Amino acid sequence: MDERLQIAISKAKSGHELGARDLFIDIVKDDPENKLAWLWLIGLLDDRKDLIIACEEVLRIDTGDERVRLRLDELRHAEGLEKEGWESLALSKVDLLLQEGNKELALTRLRKIVQENQDADAAWILLARHSPDMDEQVQAYTHIQTLDPKNEKKRVTLQRLRFFQKHPFELAASFEERGEIDKAIAIYEGLTTKARGRKEWDQIFREIHRLEVLKDEAIVHISPALTIGRLMAGPPLLFLSMLIIQTGFDFHYFTILMGAEFFLVILGAFLTAVASIRSEHFLWQRLGNAAGRGSKPLRFLIGMAGTMIMLLPFALLSVEAYARWTTVFDYLGYGF
C-alpha cells in the first residue's frame, strides 16, 4: 500500500478528518484509479456534488460495487428533491415579479434558473413566453422540445418561431393583425439597424410611420375571426333569400339539392373570406408556411377556388329560375 495512503487512513481513524481528506484528494489527483482512496473520500466529503463525483469515480473503476451505486442513487435523489424545491420557490418569485410588472428582473431570475438546471421545463416555457428576444425564444423552445420531443404542439411552436426569426416582417404583420401595434412598431424599429440598403430602410420607415398614425387614430381592432365571419355572411344570406323566393315562400319545395347548393355557398364564402386575410388560421397551418400564414399566391388560389365553388350554386339556381320562367304565365292564366 502507498505510504501516503497509509498515513491518510491513519489520520482518518484517529479523528483528523480534514487532514486525511486533503491527503486523499492529493492521492486521487495523482492516481485517479485508486479505488480505496475514493472510497475513503465518500466517508469524509461533506458537499453533495463532491460526494456524487467520488461515487461516480468508484463506479467507473468498479461497475459492480452495489453499495456505492445505492449511495449514488440516494445522493442523486436528494439532489433532485432539493432542485425541485429551489426551482419551485424561484418560479413562485418569478410569477410574483411578473404580476408586479417587473419583467426584466423576472427574466434575469429565469435565466439563472435555466443556467442552474437545463432540465427546468417550466422555467424554459416562461422564458420563451416573456422574452422579447426572438433568438432567446428559439433557444428556449429548442430546449423545451429536447425535453419533450414527442409533443407535437411544442414542435409546431418551435417551427413557427424559427420562421419568424428568418422573416421578421411577417412577425410584425402578425402583431399588427392581432392589434398589438406597439409590438409591431418595436419589431420594425429593431429592423432599422439591420436594413440592407436605402430601399429596405425606407420601407421600414414607412411601416413605422403608418403604424404610428394608426395608433394615434385609436382605431378599434377587429379580430380576424370576426372579419371572416362578416365577410362570409353575405353570400349565404343572399342565396337563402333567393331560395325562399324561388320556392314561393313554401318550405315544402326545398330539396336535398338546394341544401347541398346552400352548403357549397357557405364553403365558398368561407374560403373567399379566409383568402382575403393573411392572419394565422387553421387552414394556413395545413397549407401555408410554418407560421400558419398564407402567402399571396396561395391565398389567390384559395380565393379563386372559393369564388368558383360559391358561384356554381348561384348559376344553377339561375338556370332553374330561367327554366321555370314560363310557368309564371301558366300560373297567371296566360298561355302562349
For each residue, the residues with C-beta under 8 A, 3 or more apart:
1: 5 6
2: 5 6 27 31 34
3: 6 7
4: 7 8 23 26 27
5: 1 2 8 9 27 34 36 37
6: 1 2 3 9 10
7: 3 4 10 11 23
8: 4 5 11 12 20 23 24 27 37 40
9: 5 6 12 13 20 40
10: 6 7 13 14
11: 7 8 14 16 17 19 20 23
12: 8 9 16 17 20 21 24 40 43 44
13: 9 10
14: 10 11
15:
16: 11 12 19 20
17: 11 12 20 21 44
18: 21 22
19: 11 16 22 23
20: 8 9 11 12 16 17 23 24 40 44
21: 12 17 18 24 25 41 44 45
22: 18 19 25 26
23: 4 7 8 11 19 20 26 27
24: 8 12 20 21 27 28 37 40 41 44
25: 21 22 28 29 41
26: 4 22 23 29 30
27: 2 4 5 8 23 24 30 31 34 37
28: 24 25 31 32 34 37 38 41 57
29: 25 26 32
30: 26 27
31: 2 27 28 34 37
32: 28 29 57
33: 61
34: 2 5 27 28 31 37 38
35: 38 39 58 61 62
36: 5 39 40
37: 5 8 24 27 28 31 34 40 41
38: 28 34 35 41 42 54 57 58 61
39: 35 36 42 43 58 68
40: 8 9 12 20 24 36 37 43 44
41: 21 24 25 28 37 38 44 45 50 54
42: 38 39 45 51 54 55 58 68 71
43: 12 39 40
44: 12 17 20 21 24 40 41
45: 21 41 42 50 51 54
46: 50
47: 50 51
48: 51 52 75 78 79
49: 52 53 79
50: 41 45 46 47 53 54
51: 42 45 47 48 54 55 71 75
52: 48 49 55 56 72 75 76 79
53: 49 50 56 57
54: 38 41 42 45 50 51 57 58
55: 42 51 52 58 59 68 69 71 72 75
56: 52 53 59 60 72
57: 28 32 38 53 54 60 61
58: 35 38 39 42 54 55 61 62 65 68
59: 55 56 62 63 65 68 69 72
60: 56 57 63
61: 33 35 38 57 58
62: 35 58 59 65 68
63: 59 60
64:
65: 58 59 62 68 69
66: 69 70
67: 70 71
68: 39 42 55 58 59 62 65 71 72
69: 55 59 65 66 72 73
70: 66 67 73 74
71: 42 51 55 67 68 74 75
72: 52 55 56 59 68 69 75 76
73: 69 70 76 77
74: 70 71 77 78
75: 48 51 52 55 71 72 78 79
76: 52 72 73 79 80
77: 73 74 80 81
78: 48 74 75 81 82
79: 48 49 52 75 76 82 83
80: 76 77 83 84
81: 77 78 84 85
82: 78 79 85 86
83: 79 80 86 87 116 117
84: 80 81 87 88
85: 81 82 88 89
86: 82 83 89 90
87: 83 84 90 91 113 117 120 122 123
88: 84 85 91 92
89: 85 86 92 93
90: 86 87 93 94 109 112 113 123
91: 87 88 94 95 113 122 123 126
92: 88 89 95 96
93: 89 90 96 97 109
94: 90 91 97 98 106 109 110 113 123 126
95: 91 92 98 99
96: 92 93 99 100
97: 93 94 100 102 103 105 106 109
98: 94 95 101 102 103 106 130
99: 95 96
100: 96 97
101: 98
102: 97 98 105 106
103: 97 98 106 107 130
104: 107 108
105: 97 102 108 109
106: 94 97 98 102 103 109 110 130
107: 103 104 110 111 127 130 131
108: 104 105 111 112
109: 90 93 94 97 105 106 112 113
110: 94 106 107 113 114 123 126 127 130
111: 107 108 114 115 127
112: 90 108 109 115 116
113: 87 90 91 94 109 110 116 117 120 123
114: 110 111 117 118 120 123 124 127 140 143
115: 111 112
116: 83 112 113 120
117: 83 87 113 114 120 123
118: 114 143
119: 147
120: 87 113 114 116 117 123 124
121: 124 125 144 147 148
122: 87 91 125 126
123: 87 90 91 94 110 113 114 117 120 126 127
124: 114 120 121 127 128 140 141 143 144 147
125: 121 122 128 129 140 144
126: 91 94 110 122 123 129 130
127: 107 110 111 114 123 124 130 131 136 137 140
128: 124 125 131 136 137 140 141 144 161
129: 125 126
130: 98 103 106 107 110 126 127
131: 107 127 128 136 137 140
132: 186
133: 136 137
134: 137 138 161 164 165 168 171
135: 138 139 165
136: 127 128 131 133 139 140
137: 127 128 131 133 134 140 141 161
138: 134 135 141 142 158 161 162 165
139: 135 136 142 143
140: 114 124 125 127 128 131 136 137 143 144
141: 124 128 137 138 144 145 154 157 158 161
142: 138 139 145 146 158
143: 114 118 124 139 140 146 147
144: 121 124 125 128 140 141 147 148 154 158
145: 141 142 148 149 151 154 155 158
146: 142 143 149
147: 119 121 124 143 144
148: 121 144 145 151 154
149: 145 146 155
150:
151: 145 148 154 155
152: 155 156
153: 156 157
154: 141 144 145 148 151 157 158
155: 145 149 151 152 158 159
156: 152 153 159 160 285
157: 141 153 154 160 161
158: 138 141 142 144 145 154 155 161 162
159: 155 156 162 163 290
160: 156 157 163 164 290 291 292
161: 128 134 137 138 141 157 158 164 165
162: 138 158 159 165 166 290
163: 159 160 166 167 170 289 290 291
164: 134 160 161 167 168 170 171 174 291
165: 134 135 138 161 162 168
166: 162 163
167: 163 164 170 171 291
168: 134 164 165 171 172 187 190 191
169: 172 173 191
170: 163 164 167 173 174 291 293
171: 134 164 167 168 174 175 187 291
172: 168 169 175 176 184 187 188 191 207
173: 169 170 176 177 184 278
174: 164 170 171 177 178 279 280 291 293
175: 171 172 178 180 181 183 184 187
176: 172 173 179 180 181 184 211
177: 173 174 224 277 278 279
178: 174 175 221 223 279
179: 176 221 223
180: 175 176 183 184
181: 175 176 184 185 211 214 215
182: 185 186 215
183: 175 180 186 187
184: 172 173 175 176 180 181 187 188 211
185: 181 182 188 189 208 211 212 215
186: 132 182 183 189 190
187: 168 171 172 175 183 184 190 191
188: 172 184 185 191 192 204 207 208 211
189: 185 186 192 208
190: 168 186 187 193 194
191: 168 169 172 187 188 194 195 204
192: 188 189 195 201 204 205
193: 190
194: 190 191
195: 191 192 200 201 204
196: 200
197: 200 201
198: 201 202
199: 202 203
200: 195 196 197 203 204
201: 192 195 197 198 204 205
202: 198 199 205 206
203: 199 200 206 207
204: 188 191 192 195 200 201 207 208
205: 192 201 202 208 209
206: 202 203 209 210
207: 172 188 203 204 210 211
208: 185 188 189 204 205 211 212
209: 205 206 212 213
210: 206 207 213 214
211: 176 181 184 185 188 207 208 214 215
212: 185 208 209 215 216
213: 209 210 216 217
214: 181 210 211 217 219
215: 181 182 185 211 212 218
216: 212 213
217: 213 214
218: 215
219: 214
220:
221: 178 179
222: 226 227
223: 178 179 226 227
224: 177 227 228 277 279 280 281
225: 228 229
226: 222 223 229 230
227: 222 223 224 230 231 273 277
228: 224 225 231 232 270 273 274 277 281
229: 225 226 232 233 273
230: 226 227 233
231: 227 228 234 269 272 273 276
232: 228 229 235 236 266 269 270 272 273
233: 229 230 236 237 269
234: 231 237 238 269
235: 232 238 239 265 268 269 272 310
236: 232 233 239 240 262 265 266 269
237: 233 234 240 241
238: 234 235 241 242
239: 235 236 242 243 261 262 265 313 314 317
240: 236 237 243 244 262
241: 237 238 244 245
242: 238 239 245 246 314 317
243: 239 240 246 247 254 258 262 317
244: 240 241 247 249
245: 241 242 248 249
246: 242 243 317 320 321 324
247: 243 244 250 251 252 253 254 258
248: 245 253
249: 244 245
250: 247 253
251: 247 254
252: 247
253: 247 248 250
254: 243 247 251 258 259
255: 258 259
256: 259 260
257: 260 261
258: 243 247 254 255 261 262
259: 254 255 256 262 263
260: 256 257 263 264
261: 239 257 258 264 265 312 313 316 317
262: 236 239 240 243 258 259 265 266 313
263: 259 260 266 267
264: 260 261 267 268 309 310 312 313
265: 235 236 239 261 262 268 269 310 313 314
266: 232 236 262 263 269 270
267: 263 264 270 271 306 309 310
268: 235 264 265 271 272 306 307 308 309 310 311 312
269: 231 232 233 234 235 236 265 266 272 273 306 310
270: 228 232 266 267 273 274 306
271: 267 268 274 275 302 303 305 306 309 310
272: 231 232 235 268 269 275 276 303 306 307 310
273: 227 228 229 231 232 269 270 276 277 306
274: 228 270 271 277 281 283 284 294 302 306
275: 271 272 294 299 300 302 303 306
276: 231 272 273 299 303
277: 177 224 227 228 273 274 281
278: 173 177 293 294 299
279: 174 177 178 224 293
280: 174 224 284 285 291 292 293
281: 224 228 274 277 284 285 292 294
282: 285 286 292
283: 274 286 287 288 294 302
284: 274 280 281 287 288 289 292 293 294 298
285: 156 280 281 282 288 292
286: 282 283
287: 283 284 294 298 302
288: 283 284 285 291 292 293 294 295 298
289: 163 284 292 293 294 295
290: 159 160 162 163
291: 160 163 164 167 170 171 174 280 288
292: 160 280 281 282 284 285 288 289
293: 170 174 278 279 280 284 288 289
294: 274 275 278 281 283 284 287 288 289 298 299 302
295: 288 289 298 299
296: 299 300
297: 300 301
298: 284 287 288 294 295 301 302
299: 275 276 278 294 295 296 302 303
300: 275 296 297 303 304
301: 297 298 304 305
302: 271 274 275 283 287 294 298 299 305 306
303: 271 272 275 276 299 300 306 307
304: 300 301 307 308
305: 271 301 302 308 309
306: 267 268 269 270 271 272 273 274 275 302 303 309 310
307: 268 272 303 304 310 311
308: 268 304 305 311 312
309: 264 267 268 271 305 306 312
310: 235 264 265 267 268 269 271 272 306 307 313 314
311: 268 307 308 314 315
312: 261 264 268 308 309 315 316
313: 239 261 262 264 265 310 316 317
314: 239 242 265 310 311 317 318
315: 311 312 318 319
316: 261 312 313 319 320
317: 239 242 243 246 261 313 314 320 321
318: 314 315 321 322
319: 315 316 322 323
320: 246 316 317 323 324
321: 246 317 318 324 325
322: 318 319 325
323: 319 320
324: 246 320 321 327 328
325: 321 322 328
326: 329 330 336
327: 324 330 331
328: 324 325 331 332
329: 326 332 334 335 336
330: 326 327 333 334 335
331: 327 328
332: 328 329
333: 330
334: 329 330
335: 329 330
336: 326 329
